[in-house]
Amino acid sequence: MRTSTDRLHLTGLALTPGNQRSWWLREALAQDPGAECPPLNKDIKADVVIVGGGFTGLWTAYFLHERNPDLGIAILEQDICGGGPSGRNGGFASGWWDELHGLVTLYGVEGAVKACRAITTSIDSIGKFCEGNGIDAWYRRSGYMYAITVEANQRARDEMVALAREVGATEELYELSPAEVQARCASPAFRAGAFMRDGASVQPARLARGLRRVVLERGVTIHEGTRVTRLDGTTAVTPRGRVDASHAVLAVNAWGIGWPQLSRKLVAWSSYIVMTAPAPEKLEEIGWTGGELITDFRTSLRYFRTTRDGRVAFGGGGGRARRSVDDMFTHDARAVAETAEGFRLMFPSFSGVPIEDAWGGPIDVSPTHLPTFGRVGDSSVYYAAGYTGNGVAPTHLAGQVLADLITGADSDNVRLPMVNAKAMTFPPEPFRSWGAAVVRRAMIEKETAEEHGRQPNFLVAQLARTPRRMGYFLGPD
Ligand SMILES: Cc1cc2nc3c(=O)[nH]c(=O)nc-3n(C[C@H](O)[C@H](O)[C@H](O)COP(=O)(O)OP(=O)(O)OC[C@H]3O[C@@H](n4cnc5c(N)ncnc54)[C@H](O)[C@@H]3O)c2cc1C
């Protein structure tokens, strides 16, 4: 009997998700393992201690040093820098023009457009940073295509494009006809779509590791393998030493669900990526040679891009939400199979191409689908959280905002509306993680039924709509 593994042509490391690092990180480490950053084993002092060595922590350190090269900066990372989602993501450095609905509702047209323009600048700046620092992160600014895959998406596409028009950003986000979509990528699953200019692909782990090298060269101290168990004011406490600092930054992404300062702002959902063997000839056949980032319109978004050696990295939101960041975010064979199903559905001409890698990670979902940056109360603890699976470009902005807040710089960045914004919160536990798990599963079941031309179960459809009914900007209307 053919198992789903055979049918989906899952092979090799795709069968052992979580047992090895992401394909991106293995590739980056093979190219340059980087200098050693041993665990903290004594008490030290710093001006700023940063908890978390992903993009947020690394960019914050980079911009703090830019603002004031005399600052003593220490990053504490429980794993290795880039070992979390920053070295595992899809590598979409994408804009916010598709987030206009939430941005305009929360911050008005002017604030929304300013925020979108700030992200445009970040996308460009990431490319310049790589170029200026000898980081070959495969940066390619080819734009972002949305593809309609079911009739129900049509309205979402129309509203998104209309809103861009209303705020005067027609050149940033515009409609694509079915023929225009097919010309960029000829999948039989795609109907019409939309195109957003703001989109660059990166090899995310090369970017994270390159950033690590640059901040180390500038004198930032990094201790990897060092888990911060708590903050005592602005002193970071770890099992074998403390960092006594004047300012602390929580750059812990989805692990924030376990920190009292952040927990009500977030739920953690999983996302998984499958990667094919190289198949450049298949990409030629379907005309997907322009390097576009592509997604569908699902809430449990499917996102896909190509690599330099002609692979497809195909991601999908996994169906789990948890109370803590555990193995389900990395070892979930069901989520891998669901992601692979999506790939096989959209790319039938790749049926002979094996999927040879798979990995997953947590995403920090906020009630508004957008991050906030700021200060915890009137303490000297700062945070950036709630990227909701869209952090590659926004973490660059977050790093600048946090560096400006800490150094007291009066910049346009600190006047952005999501800085020190009053955050919408989720219900307390146990309702938060239980509700998130049930609703997430319902969203996936509803969207999968629609994709197969079936009417979603009534109860499932109602559950999927719960977040919108509670005033959150998540899931279907
Ligand atoms: C599968 C997947 C695909 C994604 N695809 C995209 C995409 O294509 N485009 C996009 O924009 N975004 C994407 N994202 C989201 C993106 O990866 C994140 O928003 C971004 O990496 C956030 O960076 P960060 O530094 O805040 O978090 P992270 O990279 O998660 O860094 C946080 C770090 O904190 C460390 N840490 C946590 N707790 C502690 C502690 N107590 N002590 C010490 N260290 C601690 C963690 O180990 C981790 O390394 C994706 C996410 C996933 C999981």
The ligand as an SDF file (V2000), in Angstrom:
LIG
                    3D

 53 58  0  0  0  0  0  0  0  0999 V2000
    8.8630   28.4180    9.2500 C   0  0  0  0  0  0  0  0  0  0  0  0
    8.8470   29.9240    9.3320 C   0  0  0  0  0  0  0  0  0  0  0  0
    8.7930   30.6600    8.1630 C   0  0  0  0  0  0  0  0  0  0  0  0
    8.7990   32.0530    8.2150 C   0  0  0  0  0  0  0  0  0  0  0  0
    8.8430   32.7490    7.0390 N   0  0  0  0  0  0  0  0  0  0  0  0
    8.9620   34.0940    7.0600 C   0  0  0  0  0  0  0  0  0  0  0  0
    9.1590   34.8150    5.8660 C   0  0  0  0  0  0  0  0  0  0  0  0
    9.2980   34.2470    4.7880 O   0  0  0  0  0  0  0  0  0  0  0  0
    9.2160   36.1700    5.9480 N   0  0  0  0  0  0  0  0  0  0  0  0
    9.1210   36.8220    7.1250 C   0  0  0  0  0  0  0  0  0  0  0  0
    9.1640   38.0480    7.1340 O   0  0  0  0  0  0  0  0  0  0  0  0
    9.0090   36.1490    8.2890 N   0  0  0  0  0  0  0  0  0  0  0  0
    8.9490   34.8130    8.2860 C   0  0  0  0  0  0  0  0  0  0  0  0
    8.8670   34.1180    9.4590 N   0  0  0  0  0  0  0  0  0  0  0  0
    8.9380   34.8740   10.7180 C   0  0  0  0  0  0  0  0  0  0  0  0
   10.3580   35.3440   10.9900 C   0  0  0  0  0  0  0  0  0  0  0  0
   11.2410   34.2620   10.9410 O   0  0  0  0  0  0  0  0  0  0  0  0
   10.4200   36.0250   12.3550 C   0  0  0  0  0  0  0  0  0  0  0  0
    9.4250   37.0180   12.4380 O   0  0  0  0  0  0  0  0  0  0  0  0
   11.7610   36.6500   12.6290 C   0  0  0  0  0  0  0  0  0  0  0  0
   12.7990   35.7360   12.4130 O   0  0  0  0  0  0  0  0  0  0  0  0
   11.7760   37.1940   14.0480 C   0  0  0  0  0  0  0  0  0  0  0  0
   13.1010   37.4570   14.4410 O   0  0  0  0  0  0  0  0  0  0  0  0
   13.4050   37.4850   15.9910 P   0  0  0  0  0  0  0  0  0  0  0  0
   14.8280   37.8130   16.1590 O   0  0  0  0  0  0  0  0  0  0  0  0
   12.4190   38.3640   16.6650 O   0  0  0  0  0  0  0  0  0  0  0  0
   13.0910   36.0220   16.4590 O   0  0  0  0  0  0  0  0  0  0  0  0
   13.9930   34.6650   16.4460 P   0  0  0  0  0  0  0  0  0  0  0  0
   14.7400   34.4680   15.2190 O   0  0  0  0  0  0  0  0  0  0  0  0
   13.0730   33.5720   16.8980 O   0  0  0  0  0  0  0  0  0  0  0  0
   15.0270   34.9490   17.6090 O   0  0  0  0  0  0  0  0  0  0  0  0
   14.6340   34.8780   18.9490 C   0  0  0  0  0  0  0  0  0  0  0  0
   15.7410   34.1440   19.6340 C   0  0  0  0  0  0  0  0  0  0  0  0
   15.5430   34.2020   21.0420 O   0  0  0  0  0  0  0  0  0  0  0  0
   16.0920   33.0330   21.5820 C   0  0  0  0  0  0  0  0  0  0  0  0
   15.5480   32.8810   22.9300 N   0  0  0  0  0  0  0  0  0  0  0  0
   14.2620   32.6590   23.2650 C   0  0  0  0  0  0  0  0  0  0  0  0
   14.1360   32.5900   24.6090 N   0  0  0  0  0  0  0  0  0  0  0  0
   15.3760   32.7960   25.1240 C   0  0  0  0  0  0  0  0  0  0  0  0
   15.8870   32.8340   26.4510 C   0  0  0  0  0  0  0  0  0  0  0  0
   15.1050   32.6590   27.5140 N   0  0  0  0  0  0  0  0  0  0  0  0
   17.2180   33.0760   26.6190 N   0  0  0  0  0  0  0  0  0  0  0  0
   18.0510   33.2430   25.5480 C   0  0  0  0  0  0  0  0  0  0  0  0
   17.5880   33.1970   24.2720 N   0  0  0  0  0  0  0  0  0  0  0  0
   16.2760   32.9900   24.0670 C   0  0  0  0  0  0  0  0  0  0  0  0
   15.6790   31.9510   20.6130 C   0  0  0  0  0  0  0  0  0  0  0  0
   16.4930   30.8190   20.7040 O   0  0  0  0  0  0  0  0  0  0  0  0
   15.8020   32.6670   19.2800 C   0  0  0  0  0  0  0  0  0  0  0  0
   17.0290   32.4050   18.6310 O   0  0  0  0  0  0  0  0  0  0  0  0
    8.8250   32.7280    9.4650 C   0  0  0  0  0  0  0  0  0  0  0  0
    8.8610   31.9880   10.6420 C   0  0  0  0  0  0  0  0  0  0  0  0
    8.8790   30.5900   10.5770 C   0  0  0  0  0  0  0  0  0  0  0  0
    8.9280   29.8060   11.8390 C   0  0  0  0  0  0  0  0  0  0  0  0
  1  2  1  0
  2  3  1  0
  2 52  2  0
  3  4  2  0
  4  5  1  0
  4 50  1  0
  5  6  2  0
  6  7  1  0
  6 13  1  0
  7  8  2  0
  7  9  1  0
  9 10  1  0
 10 11  2  0
 10 12  1  0
 12 13  2  0
 13 14  1  0
 14 15  1  0
 14 50  1  0
 15 16  1  0
 16 17  1  0
 16 18  1  0
 18 19  1  0
 18 20  1  0
 20 21  1  0
 20 22  1  0
 22 23  1  0
 23 24  1  0
 24 25  2  0
 24 26  1  0
 24 27  1  0
 27 28  1  0
 28 29  2  0
 28 30  1  0
 28 31  1  0
 31 32  1  0
 32 33  1  0
 33 34  1  0
 33 48  1  0
 34 35  1  0
 35 36  1  0
 35 46  1  0
 36 37  1  0
 36 45  1  0
 37 38  2  0
 38 39  1  0
 39 40  1  0
 39 45  2  0
 40 41  1  0
 40 42  2  0
 42 43  1  0
 43 44  2  0
 44 45  1  0
 46 47  1  0
 46 48  1  0
 48 49  1  0
 50 51  2  0
 51 52  1  0
 52 53  1  0
M  END
$$$$
